[in-house]
Structures are given as C-alpha cells and as structure tokens.
Amino acid sequence: MNGIAKPWFEKSEYESRLERVQSSLAERNLDGLIAFQPETVTWLTGFFTRGYGSFQCAIIPAQGQPAIVCRDVEEYYLDETSVFPERTMWTDSEDPVDVAAAAIVHGLGRGGRLGIELNSGSLPTSRFEKLRARLPSVAWSDESRLAAKLRLIKSAAEIAYQRRAGIAAEAGMKAAIETAGVGVSERQIAAEICAAMIRAGSDLPGPGVLSSGERAFHLHGGYSDRVLKRGDIVQIETTPNVRHYHARFMRPIRVGRTSDEDLRVVDSLISIQNAALAEVRPGVAAKVPDRIYRDGVLSANLRDTYTNKTFYSVGLLLPPSGGEPLEAVPGAEWAFEAGMTFHTYVLARGFGMSETIAITADGFERLTNFPRRLFSKPD
C-alpha cells in the first residue's frame, strides 16, 4: 500500500465513501452521478493517474458499483489503483464523449435523472452539450457540490496524509530560511525548498508563494530570477502534498536586521491569529473567528481593508484546484465540524502567518508546527 500505483486507502474506506454518495443520490431522487471532477473520481474509486487532464469520468449508480471511463493508455494505473473493476476505455481515434455516452447507457439506461459535475474543468460546455445531445432522454441535474461537500469531512487516514504533508512543508520552510540572504536569487531558494520537500515525502515540489521586494506585499507571487537585497521581505508559503493531500503554511523572512516595527507587526498578527484560533471547535460558526481576524487587523491599523478569506478547506487537491469549496468570509453561514481541515491565514504589510489545522472533537490540531515568528537573515 505504499507505492504510488496502489490504492491510497483500504477498500473499505472507498466502499464507505460510495455508500455516502449513494445515500445523497437517494435523497435527491437521482438515478446516478456522472463525476468529472478528478478529485471525485480518485476519492471515490481510488483511480489515479497523472493523466487526469484527459477525458475521464466515473459513472456512479444509485445502487451497485461505479464504472470508470478513461483513455486506454491509463489502463495500467486503472488496474493498479481503482478498487472497482468496471471500466470503459477510449482510444485516440475515438470521440470520448461518444464512448462515455454508450457507457452511461450500458450502466444506467437511456433515461432517468442523473446528476453531473458541471463545474469540472474536465467538462467544458461543448462536451456537455454533446453528451446531452447523445442522451436526449436524460434529465440532468448539476450536482457539482454533492461529492465535494462529502469530501470536506476527512477520515483519520486522510488527515494522516495531511499530517505528513505538514512535515514536508516544515522541511521546505527550514530550507528557505537557511538559503535566503543578500545576493541569493528567488530561484535558488525555490530549488532548495523543492528538494527539501520532495526528500521529506512530498509528491509535488511546490514551492507555493515565494516573492520578495514589492511583490512580497501581494499574494500569489511566484519565484523569479530576482536577487535578494538588504532590507527585503521574503514571503514564503510552502505547499507540499502526500498522496495529493495538502498542508501548507506561511512565514515571513526579513533580509537584514529586523526593526522594532517589524516585530510589533508580526507579534500583533500572531496574537490576532491566536485569538481567532482559540474560538475554533465543532459547532462554532465560521464567522466568529473570521470576525476576530478582520477586526483585529483593522483595529490595529495594520491594513485599511481586509477583503480576503481567513479560512479555506484543503485536502485532496489536484492541480489546478487550490482549495475545496468552503471558505470563511464575512457572513459565512457554516460552522466547523470535526474532521474538517483548513488553511487559515492573516496578512498585513508584507508579513504573512498561516497554519493548516484539523478540527478535532473539542478544538483543533495544528498540522503545521513550525515556529511562528519573523525570521531574519542579518548581513
């Protein structure tokens, strides 16, 4: 069970997930679900290939076992990773939509009420319109959130992968801090981060956010050839994953000596984050810690506005997905539940502090455990 081309979980876990999906189908009076989101296919069946960007889907009946439709060159990975044997494969000389339509008819019939994941990048509008034309007697229902909602509550085995990803994230951050300094390029830092995270178990190198100079004051900067200068802030977020289960966190680095104001800002951010996280436990509305973050930053005059989310769900994520569809924003109407996992962050004046956490029965567990402070690389 340790190889990449093996199911990532016991078969019983996949069977439990299938039962939950089929229970949701019964509640919606649906005869089946056609899952195009790569995360849904992998989470539900075990099937994983790096070629998930080509046409593939899972046909999930309201009763019985699912079937997979995929390209024939993926047969090895289908054999090795899927816990369910039923499949239909298309070749490069065939229209995969035609093949999928025939497989749906074979498994579910020509009519009925079927859910479908319309928000998947694997199902552009043109393909859906073609599929709908091939199956004119099907009543389609957009069920893009059906499986996604179920995936928000992780099993102990899923969180164990995220815990391992947290260890890889810490290895990457340690490498970043050790490498950063005057005259070092962002590219050099990125190379050391990636190497460290891969050695520590990450399936993908990252590194995530890596930006310096003026870009440190803006989210989502990637590494470049820029060479660090004295006085720079370097914003680092390491984003590894294990079996594509994610954990991530941010820490800031000052190139040169830190000022009293630097330390005051970062200490304020840490205090605000501590106060917000102190409220996190099952049953608490997400808007409670969200408000603590926003009010704390604004009342401390660290930012003029605070518009970004403060928590977002992470778990099984396949690029380009960067997060699961659950976020804390003003007015959010959901509450924390045990088994949920989040990246939670606070940003101001170029300094970012974040953690990945898992909601437990009575609070939360930090899945990233790196020291929380401003790091400096004096001359």
C-alpha positions as a Markdown table, in Angstrom:
| # | Residue | x | y | z |
|---|---|---|---|---|
| 1 | Met | 0.0 | 0.0 | 0.0 |
| 2 | Asn | 3.0 | 2.3 | 0.0 |
| 3 | Gly | 3.6 | 2.6 | -3.8 |
| 4 | Ile | 2.3 | 5.4 | -5.9 |
| 5 | Ala | 0.5 | 3.0 | -8.2 |
| 6 | Lys | -1.6 | 1.4 | -5.5 |
| 7 | Pro | -4.9 | 2.4 | -3.8 |
| 8 | Trp | -4.1 | 5.0 | -1.2 |
| 9 | Phe | -6.6 | 3.7 | 1.3 |
| 10 | Glu | -8.2 | 0.4 | 2.3 |
| 11 | Lys | -11.0 | -0.8 | 0.1 |
| 12 | Ser | -13.5 | -0.5 | 3.0 |
| 13 | Glu | -12.9 | 3.3 | 3.0 |
| 14 | Tyr | -13.8 | 3.6 | -0.6 |
| 15 | Glu | -16.9 | 1.5 | 0.0 |
| 16 | Ser | -17.9 | 3.8 | 2.8 |
| 17 | Arg | -17.5 | 6.8 | 0.6 |
| 18 | Leu | -19.6 | 5.1 | -2.1 |
| 19 | Glu | -22.4 | 4.5 | 0.4 |
| 20 | Arg | -22.4 | 8.2 | 1.4 |
| 21 | Val | -22.6 | 9.3 | -2.2 |
| 22 | Gln | -25.4 | 6.8 | -3.0 |
| 23 | Ser | -27.3 | 7.9 | 0.1 |
| 24 | Ser | -27.1 | 11.5 | -1.2 |
| 25 | Leu | -28.3 | 10.4 | -4.6 |
| 26 | Ala | -31.3 | 8.7 | -2.9 |
| 27 | Glu | -32.1 | 11.9 | -1.0 |
| 28 | Arg | -32.1 | 13.8 | -4.3 |
| 29 | Asn | -34.1 | 11.1 | -6.1 |
| 30 | Leu | -31.3 | 10.7 | -8.7 |
| 31 | Asp | -30.5 | 7.5 | -10.6 |
| 32 | Gly | -26.8 | 8.2 | -10.7 |
| 33 | Leu | -24.0 | 10.7 | -10.8 |
| 34 | Ile | -21.5 | 11.3 | -13.6 |
| 35 | Ala | -18.4 | 12.6 | -11.8 |
| 36 | Phe | -16.0 | 14.6 | -13.9 |
| 37 | Gln | -14.0 | 16.3 | -11.2 |
| 38 | Pro | -10.7 | 14.5 | -10.9 |
| 39 | Glu | -10.8 | 14.7 | -7.1 |
| 40 | Thr | -14.2 | 13.0 | -7.0 |
| 41 | Val | -13.0 | 10.2 | -9.3 |
| 42 | Thr | -9.9 | 9.5 | -7.2 |
| 43 | Trp | -11.6 | 9.9 | -3.8 |
| 44 | Leu | -14.5 | 7.6 | -4.7 |
| 45 | Thr | -12.8 | 4.9 | -6.8 |
| 46 | Gly | -9.1 | 5.1 | -6.0 |
| 47 | Phe | -8.2 | 5.6 | -9.7 |
| 48 | Phe | -5.4 | 8.0 | -10.1 |
| 49 | Thr | -3.2 | 8.8 | -13.0 |
| 50 | Arg | -1.1 | 11.9 | -13.7 |
| 51 | Gly | -3.0 | 12.0 | -17.0 |
| 52 | Tyr | -6.3 | 13.0 | -15.3 |
| 53 | Gly | -6.4 | 16.1 | -17.5 |
| 54 | Ser | -7.6 | 13.9 | -20.4 |
| 55 | Phe | -11.2 | 13.0 | -20.7 |
| 56 | Gln | -12.3 | 10.7 | -17.8 |
| 57 | Cys | -15.3 | 10.3 | -15.6 |
| 58 | Ala | -16.8 | 7.9 | -13.0 |
| 59 | Ile | -20.4 | 6.6 | -13.6 |
| 60 | Ile | -21.9 | 6.2 | -10.1 |
| 61 | Pro | -25.3 | 4.4 | -10.0 |
| 62 | Ala | -27.7 | 4.9 | -7.1 |
| 63 | Gln | -27.1 | 1.2 | -6.4 |
| 64 | Gly | -24.2 | -1.0 | -7.3 |
| 65 | Gln | -20.6 | -0.3 | -8.1 |
| 66 | Pro | -19.2 | 2.6 | -10.1 |
| 67 | Ala | -17.6 | 2.3 | -13.6 |
| 68 | Ile | -14.8 | 4.4 | -14.9 |
| 69 | Val | -14.4 | 5.9 | -18.4 |
| 70 | Cys | -10.8 | 6.8 | -19.3 |
| 71 | Arg | -8.2 | 6.8 | -22.1 |
| 72 | Asp | -6.8 | 3.4 | -22.9 |
| 73 | Val | -3.2 | 4.4 | -22.2 |
| 74 | Glu | -4.2 | 4.7 | -18.5 |
| 75 | Glu | -5.1 | 1.0 | -18.2 |
| 76 | Tyr | -2.0 | 0.2 | -16.0 |
| 77 | Tyr | -2.9 | 2.8 | -13.5 |
| 78 | Leu | -6.6 | 1.9 | -13.6 |
| 79 | Asp | -5.7 | -1.8 | -12.9 |
| 80 | Glu | -3.3 | -0.8 | -10.1 |
| 81 | Thr | -5.3 | 2.0 | -8.3 |
| 82 | Ser | -9.0 | 1.5 | -8.8 |
| 83 | Val | -10.8 | -0.7 | -6.2 |
| 84 | Phe | -13.7 | -1.2 | -8.6 |
| 85 | Pro | -13.2 | -3.3 | -11.8 |
| 86 | Glu | -15.9 | -1.9 | -14.1 |
| 87 | Arg | -14.4 | 0.3 | -16.9 |
| 88 | Thr | -14.7 | 1.5 | -20.5 |
| 89 | Met | -11.7 | 2.9 | -22.3 |
| 90 | Trp | -11.5 | 5.1 | -25.3 |
| 91 | Thr | -8.7 | 5.3 | -27.9 |
| 92 | Asp | -7.2 | 8.4 | -29.5 |
| 93 | Ser | -9.1 | 7.5 | -32.7 |
| 94 | Glu | -12.5 | 7.7 | -30.9 |
| 95 | Asp | -14.6 | 10.5 | -29.6 |
| 96 | Pro | -14.5 | 10.1 | -25.8 |
| 97 | Val | -17.9 | 11.7 | -25.4 |
| 98 | Asp | -19.5 | 9.0 | -27.7 |
| 99 | Val | -17.7 | 6.3 | -25.6 |
| 100 | Ala | -18.9 | 7.8 | -22.3 |
| 101 | Ala | -22.5 | 8.1 | -23.6 |
| 102 | Ala | -22.5 | 4.4 | -24.5 |
| 103 | Ala | -21.1 | 3.5 | -21.1 |
| 104 | Ile | -23.8 | 5.6 | -19.4 |
| 105 | Val | -26.5 | 3.8 | -21.4 |
| 106 | His | -24.9 | 0.4 | -20.5 |
| 107 | Gly | -24.8 | 1.2 | -16.8 |
| 108 | Leu | -27.8 | 3.4 | -16.2 |
| 109 | Gly | -30.0 | 3.2 | -19.2 |
| 110 | Arg | -31.1 | 5.8 | -21.7 |
| 111 | Gly | -33.3 | 7.9 | -19.5 |
| 112 | Gly | -33.7 | 8.8 | -15.8 |
| 113 | Arg | -32.5 | 11.6 | -13.6 |
| 114 | Leu | -28.7 | 11.9 | -13.5 |
| 115 | Gly | -26.5 | 14.3 | -11.5 |
| 116 | Ile | -23.4 | 15.7 | -13.2 |
| 117 | Glu | -20.4 | 17.8 | -12.1 |
| 118 | Leu | -20.8 | 20.7 | -14.4 |
| 119 | Asn | -18.1 | 22.8 | -12.6 |
| 120 | Ser | -15.3 | 20.5 | -13.6 |
| 121 | Gly | -12.6 | 21.8 | -15.9 |
| 122 | Ser | -12.7 | 18.3 | -17.5 |
| 123 | Leu | -16.2 | 19.0 | -18.8 |
| 124 | Pro | -16.2 | 22.2 | -21.0 |
| 125 | Thr | -19.6 | 23.4 | -22.2 |
| 126 | Ser | -19.0 | 21.9 | -25.7 |
| 127 | Arg | -18.6 | 18.4 | -24.3 |
| 128 | Phe | -21.6 | 18.7 | -22.0 |
| 129 | Glu | -23.7 | 19.9 | -24.9 |
| 130 | Lys | -22.5 | 16.9 | -27.0 |
| 131 | Leu | -23.2 | 14.5 | -24.1 |
| 132 | Arg | -26.7 | 15.9 | -23.6 |
| 133 | Ala | -27.4 | 15.5 | -27.4 |
| 134 | Arg | -26.3 | 11.9 | -27.2 |
| 135 | Leu | -28.6 | 11.2 | -24.3 |
| 136 | Pro | -31.8 | 13.3 | -25.0 |
| 137 | Ser | -34.0 | 11.3 | -22.6 |
| 138 | Val | -31.8 | 12.0 | -19.5 |
| 139 | Ala | -32.9 | 14.8 | -17.1 |
| 140 | Trp | -29.7 | 16.4 | -15.9 |
| 141 | Ser | -29.1 | 18.0 | -12.6 |
| 142 | Asp | -26.0 | 20.0 | -11.7 |
| 143 | Glu | -24.6 | 18.2 | -8.6 |
| 144 | Ser | -21.1 | 19.7 | -8.6 |
| 145 | Arg | -21.2 | 20.0 | -4.8 |
| 146 | Leu | -22.6 | 16.6 | -3.9 |
| 147 | Ala | -19.3 | 14.7 | -3.6 |
| 148 | Ala | -17.3 | 17.9 | -2.8 |
| 149 | Lys | -19.4 | 18.5 | 0.3 |
| 150 | Leu | -18.8 | 14.9 | 1.5 |
| 151 | Arg | -15.1 | 15.3 | 1.0 |
| 152 | Leu | -15.0 | 18.2 | 3.5 |
| 153 | Ile | -15.1 | 15.7 | 6.4 |
| 154 | Lys | -11.8 | 13.7 | 6.3 |
| 155 | Ser | -11.2 | 10.3 | 7.7 |
| 156 | Ala | -8.3 | 9.6 | 10.1 |
| 157 | Ala | -6.4 | 8.1 | 7.2 |
| 158 | Glu | -6.8 | 11.2 | 5.1 |
| 159 | Ile | -5.7 | 13.5 | 7.9 |
| 160 | Ala | -2.6 | 11.3 | 8.4 |
| 161 | Tyr | -1.5 | 12.1 | 4.9 |
| 162 | Gln | -2.0 | 15.8 | 5.6 |
| 163 | Arg | 0.0 | 15.5 | 8.8 |
| 164 | Arg | 2.8 | 14.0 | 6.7 |
| 165 | Ala | 2.5 | 16.8 | 4.2 |
| 166 | Gly | 2.8 | 19.3 | 7.1 |
| 167 | Ile | 6.2 | 17.7 | 8.0 |
| 168 | Ala | 7.3 | 18.2 | 4.3 |
| 169 | Ala | 6.1 | 21.8 | 4.5 |
| 170 | Glu | 8.3 | 22.4 | 7.6 |
| 171 | Ala | 11.3 | 20.9 | 5.8 |
| 172 | Gly | 10.7 | 23.3 | 2.9 |
| 173 | Met | 10.4 | 26.3 | 5.2 |
| 174 | Lys | 13.6 | 25.4 | 7.0 |
| 175 | Ala | 15.4 | 25.2 | 3.7 |
| 176 | Ala | 14.1 | 28.6 | 2.6 |
| 177 | Ile | 15.3 | 30.3 | 5.8 |
| 178 | Glu | 18.7 | 28.6 | 5.6 |
| 179 | Thr | 19.1 | 29.7 | 2.0 |
| 180 | Ala | 17.8 | 33.2 | 1.9 |
| 181 | Gly | 20.3 | 36.1 | 2.1 |
| 182 | Val | 21.7 | 39.1 | 0.3 |
| 183 | Gly | 22.8 | 38.1 | -3.2 |
| 184 | Val | 20.7 | 34.9 | -3.3 |
| 185 | Ser | 18.1 | 34.6 | -6.0 |
| 186 | Glu | 14.5 | 33.6 | -5.5 |
| 187 | Arg | 15.1 | 30.7 | -7.9 |
| 188 | Gln | 17.9 | 29.4 | -5.7 |
| 189 | Ile | 15.6 | 29.5 | -2.7 |
| 190 | Ala | 12.9 | 27.7 | -4.7 |
| 191 | Ala | 15.2 | 24.9 | -5.7 |
| 192 | Glu | 16.2 | 24.2 | -2.1 |
| 193 | Ile | 12.6 | 24.3 | -0.9 |
| 194 | Cys | 11.5 | 21.9 | -3.6 |
| 195 | Ala | 14.4 | 19.5 | -3.0 |
| 196 | Ala | 13.7 | 19.5 | 0.8 |
| 197 | Met | 10.0 | 18.9 | 0.4 |
| 198 | Ile | 10.5 | 16.1 | -2.1 |
| 199 | Arg | 13.0 | 14.4 | 0.2 |
| 200 | Ala | 10.6 | 14.8 | 3.1 |
| 201 | Gly | 7.8 | 13.0 | 1.2 |
| 202 | Ser | 6.0 | 15.5 | -0.9 |
| 203 | Asp | 4.6 | 14.2 | -4.2 |
| 204 | Leu | 4.9 | 17.6 | -5.8 |
| 205 | Pro | 7.6 | 20.1 | -5.3 |
| 206 | Gly | 5.8 | 23.4 | -4.8 |
| 207 | Pro | 7.1 | 25.7 | -3.5 |
| 208 | Gly | 3.9 | 27.8 | -3.4 |
| 209 | Val | 4.2 | 31.6 | -2.7 |
| 210 | Leu | 7.7 | 32.8 | -2.9 |
| 211 | Ser | 8.1 | 36.6 | -3.5 |
| 212 | Ser | 10.4 | 39.3 | -2.4 |
| 213 | Gly | 10.7 | 43.1 | -2.7 |
| 214 | Glu | 7.5 | 44.8 | -3.7 |
| 215 | Arg | 5.9 | 41.5 | -4.6 |
| 216 | Ala | 6.0 | 40.4 | -1.0 |
| 217 | Phe | 3.1 | 42.8 | -0.4 |
| 218 | His | 0.9 | 41.0 | -2.8 |
| 219 | Leu | -0.5 | 37.4 | -2.7 |
| 220 | His | 0.5 | 34.6 | -5.1 |
| 221 | Gly | 3.9 | 35.8 | -6.2 |
| 222 | Gly | 6.0 | 33.0 | -7.8 |
| 223 | Tyr | 9.8 | 32.7 | -7.8 |
| 224 | Ser | 11.8 | 34.6 | -10.4 |
| 225 | Asp | 15.4 | 35.4 | -11.1 |
| 226 | Arg | 15.3 | 38.4 | -8.7 |
| 227 | Val | 18.2 | 38.6 | -6.3 |
| 228 | Leu | 17.5 | 39.4 | -2.7 |
| 229 | Lys | 18.7 | 42.8 | -1.4 |
| 230 | Arg | 19.3 | 44.1 | 2.1 |
| 231 | Gly | 16.0 | 45.1 | 3.7 |
| 232 | Asp | 13.8 | 42.8 | 1.6 |
| 233 | Ile | 10.8 | 41.0 | 3.0 |
| 234 | Val | 10.6 | 37.5 | 1.6 |
| 235 | Gln | 7.1 | 36.0 | 1.7 |
| 236 | Ile | 7.2 | 32.2 | 1.8 |
| 237 | Glu | 4.3 | 29.7 | 1.7 |
| 238 | Thr | 5.3 | 26.0 | 1.3 |
| 239 | Thr | 2.6 | 23.9 | -0.3 |
| 240 | Pro | 3.6 | 20.2 | -0.4 |
| 241 | Asn | 1.2 | 17.2 | -0.5 |
| 242 | Val | 1.3 | 13.5 | 0.3 |
| 243 | Arg | -0.9 | 11.3 | -2.0 |
| 244 | His | -2.1 | 14.7 | -3.1 |
| 245 | Tyr | -3.4 | 15.6 | 0.3 |
| 246 | His | -2.3 | 19.1 | 1.2 |
| 247 | Ala | -0.9 | 21.0 | 4.1 |
| 248 | Arg | 0.7 | 24.5 | 3.8 |
| 249 | Phe | 1.8 | 27.4 | 5.9 |
| 250 | Met | 3.4 | 30.9 | 5.6 |
| 251 | Arg | 6.2 | 32.6 | 7.4 |
| 252 | Pro | 8.0 | 35.9 | 6.6 |
| 253 | Ile | 11.7 | 36.5 | 6.3 |
| 254 | Arg | 13.5 | 39.9 | 6.6 |
| 255 | Val | 16.8 | 40.1 | 4.8 |
| 256 | Gly | 18.9 | 42.1 | 7.2 |
| 257 | Arg | 18.1 | 43.2 | 10.7 |
| 258 | Thr | 14.5 | 43.4 | 11.9 |
| 259 | Ser | 13.2 | 46.7 | 13.2 |
| 260 | Asp | 11.1 | 47.2 | 16.3 |
| 261 | Glu | 8.2 | 48.0 | 14.0 |
| 262 | Asp | 8.7 | 44.7 | 12.1 |
| 263 | Leu | 8.5 | 42.8 | 15.4 |
| 264 | Arg | 5.5 | 44.7 | 16.6 |
| 265 | Val | 3.5 | 44.0 | 13.4 |
| 266 | Val | 4.3 | 40.3 | 13.4 |
| 267 | Asp | 3.6 | 39.9 | 17.1 |
| 268 | Ser | 0.3 | 41.6 | 16.5 |
| 269 | Leu | -0.5 | 39.2 | 13.7 |
| 270 | Ile | 0.4 | 36.2 | 15.9 |
| 271 | Ser | -1.8 | 37.5 | 18.8 |
| 272 | Ile | -4.7 | 38.1 | 16.4 |
| 273 | Gln | -4.3 | 34.6 | 15.0 |
| 274 | Asn | -4.1 | 33.1 | 18.5 |
| 275 | Ala | -7.3 | 34.8 | 19.5 |
| 276 | Ala | -9.1 | 33.6 | 16.3 |
| 277 | Leu | -8.0 | 30.1 | 16.7 |
| 278 | Ala | -9.0 | 30.0 | 20.3 |
| 279 | Glu | -12.6 | 30.0 | 19.1 |
| 280 | Val | -12.3 | 27.2 | 16.6 |
| 281 | Arg | -14.1 | 24.0 | 17.6 |
| 282 | Pro | -17.0 | 22.0 | 16.3 |
| 283 | Gly | -20.3 | 23.9 | 16.3 |
| 284 | Val | -18.7 | 27.3 | 16.3 |
| 285 | Ala | -19.9 | 29.5 | 13.3 |
| 286 | Ala | -17.0 | 30.3 | 10.9 |
| 287 | Lys | -17.9 | 34.0 | 11.1 |
| 288 | Val | -16.8 | 34.1 | 14.8 |
| 289 | Pro | -13.0 | 33.6 | 14.2 |
| 290 | Asp | -13.3 | 35.3 | 10.8 |
| 291 | Arg | -14.5 | 38.5 | 12.6 |
| 292 | Ile | -11.7 | 38.3 | 15.1 |
| 293 | Tyr | -9.2 | 38.2 | 12.3 |
| 294 | Arg | -10.7 | 41.2 | 10.5 |
| 295 | Asp | -11.5 | 43.3 | 13.5 |
| 296 | Gly | -8.1 | 42.6 | 15.0 |
| 297 | Val | -6.2 | 43.6 | 11.9 |
| 298 | Leu | -8.3 | 46.7 | 11.2 |
| 299 | Ser | -8.3 | 48.0 | 14.8 |
| 300 | Ala | -4.6 | 47.6 | 15.0 |
| 301 | Asn | -4.3 | 49.8 | 11.8 |
| 302 | Leu | -2.3 | 47.1 | 10.0 |
| 303 | Arg | -4.5 | 47.4 | 6.9 |
| 304 | Asp | -7.0 | 49.8 | 5.5 |
| 305 | Thr | -9.3 | 47.0 | 4.3 |
| 306 | Tyr | -9.5 | 43.2 | 4.8 |
| 307 | Thr | -11.2 | 41.5 | 1.9 |
| 308 | Asn | -9.6 | 38.1 | 1.6 |
| 309 | Lys | -10.9 | 34.9 | 3.2 |
| 310 | Thr | -9.5 | 33.8 | 6.5 |
| 311 | Phe | -10.1 | 30.0 | 6.4 |
| 312 | Tyr | -10.4 | 27.7 | 3.4 |
| 313 | Ser | -10.8 | 23.9 | 3.3 |
| 314 | Val | -7.9 | 21.9 | 2.0 |
| 315 | Gly | -7.5 | 18.2 | 1.4 |
| 316 | Leu | -7.3 | 16.1 | -1.7 |
| 317 | Leu | -6.4 | 18.7 | -4.4 |
| 318 | Leu | -5.3 | 18.0 | -7.9 |
| 319 | Pro | -3.9 | 21.0 | -9.9 |
| 320 | Pro | -5.3 | 23.4 | -10.9 |
| 321 | Ser | -7.5 | 23.1 | -7.8 |
| 322 | Gly | -6.1 | 25.2 | -4.9 |
| 323 | Gly | -8.7 | 24.7 | -2.3 |
| 324 | Glu | -12.0 | 23.0 | -1.5 |
| 325 | Pro | -15.4 | 24.9 | -1.8 |
| 326 | Leu | -15.7 | 26.0 | 1.8 |
| 327 | Glu | -14.3 | 29.4 | 2.9 |
| 328 | Ala | -14.7 | 31.8 | 5.8 |
| 329 | Val | -15.7 | 35.3 | 4.7 |
| 330 | Pro | -18.0 | 37.9 | 6.3 |
| 331 | Gly | -21.5 | 36.5 | 6.6 |
| 332 | Ala | -20.4 | 32.8 | 6.2 |
| 333 | Glu | -23.3 | 30.6 | 7.3 |
| 334 | Trp | -21.4 | 27.4 | 8.1 |
| 335 | Ala | -19.9 | 26.0 | 11.3 |
| 336 | Phe | -16.9 | 24.0 | 12.0 |
| 337 | Glu | -17.2 | 20.2 | 12.2 |
| 338 | Ala | -14.8 | 17.5 | 13.4 |
| 339 | Gly | -12.8 | 16.1 | 10.5 |
| 340 | Met | -12.6 | 19.3 | 8.5 |
| 341 | Thr | -9.2 | 20.7 | 7.6 |
| 342 | Phe | -8.3 | 24.3 | 6.8 |
| 343 | His | -5.6 | 26.6 | 5.8 |
| 344 | Thr | -6.0 | 29.7 | 7.9 |
| 345 | Tyr | -4.0 | 32.9 | 7.3 |
| 346 | Val | -3.5 | 36.5 | 8.2 |
| 347 | Leu | -1.6 | 39.1 | 6.1 |
| 348 | Ala | -0.5 | 42.6 | 6.7 |
| 349 | Arg | 2.3 | 44.9 | 5.5 |
| 350 | Gly | 4.0 | 42.1 | 3.6 |
| 351 | Phe | 4.1 | 39.7 | 6.5 |
| 352 | Gly | 2.0 | 36.5 | 6.4 |
| 353 | Met | 1.4 | 34.0 | 9.1 |
| 354 | Ser | -0.7 | 30.9 | 8.5 |
| 355 | Glu | -1.2 | 27.3 | 9.5 |
| 356 | Thr | -3.0 | 24.1 | 8.3 |
| 357 | Ile | -5.4 | 22.8 | 11.0 |
| 358 | Ala | -7.7 | 19.8 | 11.5 |
| 359 | Ile | -10.9 | 20.2 | 13.5 |
| 360 | Thr | -11.0 | 17.7 | 16.4 |
| 361 | Ala | -13.8 | 16.7 | 18.7 |
| 362 | Asp | -13.1 | 19.6 | 21.1 |
| 363 | Gly | -10.9 | 22.0 | 19.2 |
| 364 | Phe | -8.3 | 21.8 | 16.6 |
| 365 | Glu | -4.9 | 20.2 | 15.8 |
| 366 | Arg | -2.1 | 22.1 | 14.1 |
| 367 | Leu | -0.9 | 20.0 | 11.2 |
| 368 | Thr | 2.0 | 22.5 | 10.7 |
| 369 | Asn | 4.1 | 23.1 | 13.7 |
| 370 | Phe | 6.9 | 25.4 | 12.6 |
| 371 | Pro | 8.0 | 28.3 | 15.0 |
| 372 | Arg | 5.7 | 31.3 | 14.5 |
| 373 | Arg | 7.8 | 34.4 | 14.3 |
| 374 | Leu | 9.6 | 36.7 | 11.9 |
| 375 | Phe | 12.8 | 35.2 | 10.7 |
| 376 | Ser | 15.8 | 37.4 | 9.8 |
| 377 | Lys | 19.0 | 36.8 | 7.9 |
| 378 | Pro | 21.4 | 39.5 | 9.2 |
| 379 | Asp | 24.3 | 40.5 | 7.0 |
